[in-house]
Amino acid sequence: MPVKDEMEARLRQAFSVQLLEIENESYKHAGHSGDDGSGESHFRIKIRSPDLAELGRVQRHRAVLAALGDINTRVHAIALDLG
């Protein structure tokens, strides 16, 4: 399963998602540090959920990264836009 699809499944399972956009930005980092050649090394996630709305900025980041689980260790970078 592509990493993007795995991210989406995990986030939808963990949160009541109102908006979810996941962009694979690996092509922007080709040849740079952290590019493992897989085409799945850098991602940007935009998510809106009432489950996250009441949390502080750091708590929101921690909650999303916890939901992603081991994906955090399998990709080089995940940029988060949590509103």
N, C-alpha and C positions, 0 to 999 in steps of 0.2 A: 504494500500500500504506500503510495507517495506520502511523504512527511506532511505536506499541506493537508491532505485528507485526514491523516491521523490527528493532526492538531485540531481540525474542525470537529471531528467526532468527540475528542476529549473535552473540548470547551463547551460544546452543546450538551454533553452529559453532565458537566459540572455546574453550569449556570443556565438561568432562564435568559436566553440570548434575544435581545431586540435587534442588534446589528452585529454582524461579524464579517470582517473582511480580512483575508489572509493573502498577503502578496509574497511570492517567492522573489526575492531581490538578489539571488545568487549571481545572476548574470552581471550585476553591477560590480561585483567583487572578484571576477575572474582574474586569476593570477596574483591576487593580493593575499596577504596573510589570512589564514583561516579557510581559504578556498581549498577544499579537498578534491575538487574535480567531479564531485557527484552531481552538481547542479542543485543541491539541496543543503546549502550551508548557511544562508542568510534569509531571514524572514521578517516581515513587518505585519503585526497583528493590530487591528482596530476592533475593539469589542465594546459594546454597551449592554449593560445588564442591570436590572434593579438589585441583583445580588451584590453588585460591586459598588453601587451608588452611595451607600452609607459608609463605606470604608474610606480611610485615609489613603493618600497616594501610595505609600509604601505597602500598606496592607493589601491594596488592590493588586499591585505588582506581585507580591508574595502569593496571593490566592491564584492568580493566573499561572504563575510558574509552577505552583504545586499541582494544578490541574493538568499541566502539560507533562509532568512527571519526568521520566527518563529522556524525553525528547530534548530537554535542556542540555544533556550531555552528548547528544548525537549531532547537534548542529552547532555552528560556531557563534551565531548571533541571532537574537530575537529582539526586535525593536517593538515596544508596546505603546499603543495609544489607547488609554483607558478612560479618556474623557474626564 
